[in-house]
Amino acid sequence: MDGFTLWFTGLSGSGKSTLAERVKNDLLERGMKVELLDGDEFRTTLSKGLGFSKEDRDTNIRRIGYVARLLTRNGVVAITAAISPYRDVRDEQRKKIGRFFEVYTECDLDTLERRDVKGLYKKARAGLVKNFTGVDDPYEPPLQPEVKCDTAAEQPDASFHRIVSELEKRGWIPHPGGDGIDAAAEAAALRSLKQKGYV
């Protein structure tokens, strides 16, 4: 099957990494080639030294997008799980990558601050962390994501099933337990067999 980029976006703590990891494992079980590009890992490797100004954030997202594009065109599913707060740069990556599937993990700030397992929102409110997305730096939600998950109201299982169900409907991933042949390929094979008189 062809590669594509599955781009998770949302505020810190909204469930991006949890869902990305779950989808990654599911697609591996279906026999697909998958790479997970985690935002935190990029910050300590390819984007080491970048700050949190808009310019630096955009540079970080463009680097993630570039790697995702290389993977996608080589038949790999690239899953990204970075906040990617600015809509214009996400849309830019959509155009460059082509096979792009955006998942918005929507979650209200009250819920995020209650979860706050890393204590980041508390530090941002106290002024100890500057330019924190959702507190003193903007987040621009996607206008038309392929899937929107309200992770404050929806259980992770429900979000996960909606994502993979939509990917199955598009024919981008095989159905579980399937042979990995999409409907178009199956129809073409059947036509060929009929033409040769085997069916």
Number of C-alpha atoms within 10 A of each C-alpha: 16 15 23 25 27 25 27 24 30 26 24 22 22 25 24 25 21 13 20 22 15 13 20 20 14 16 19 13 12 17 16 20 18 22 17 19 20 18 18 12 12 16 15 11 9 12 19 11 9 14 14 14 12 14 10 14 19 18 16 23 22 17 15 23 24 15 13 28 24 14 21 24 17 13 15 20 28 26 25 27 24 24 24 26 23 18 15 13 17 20 14 12 21 18 11 13 19 13 17 21 18 21 25 25 25 20 20 14 17 10 14 19 16 11 13 15 10 10 11 16 24 14 13 17 14 10 13 11 14 15 15 20 19 18 15 13 13 13 18 15 17 20 8 10 16 16 17 19 24 17 21 17 11 11 11 17 10 11 20 17 12 15 20 18 14 15 18 15 11 11 16 17 25 22 18 13 9 11 10 15 14 17 11 10 11 11 12 11 12 14 13 13 12 11 10 9 8 8 9
